[in-house]
């Protein structure tokens, strides 16, 4: 019988598995991104937010605070939905017909095209 090029059983080792540093690095990167976004989000919305024409249109403090809390609530709420799905790793939403990219395009406040050309919302 020929040997498979893939492992068919766990490695018999005394140390941690070789993939653990990648898991730790990924977790550190995720936390850095989340806490970094959480830190600058309100400042960005109240000082540097632009409209689709490039004009400065900052939000009021109260409006920015509302969107900040919506962001944080979404970060903690959406994994609950994903975790309760019957598919492995809770990937049903990402694999569905409404994928993460179509959602990103649908809720994006800035069309990816220049004014006067056809965009996916039909507003130009």
Secondary structure, 3 states (H helix, E strand, C coil): CCCCCCCCCCCCCCCCCCCHHHHHHHHHHHHHHHHHHHHHHHHHHHHCCECCCCCECCCCHHHHHHHHHHHHHHHHHHHHHHHCCCCHHHCHHHHCCCCHHHHHHHHCCCCCCCCCCCCCCCCC
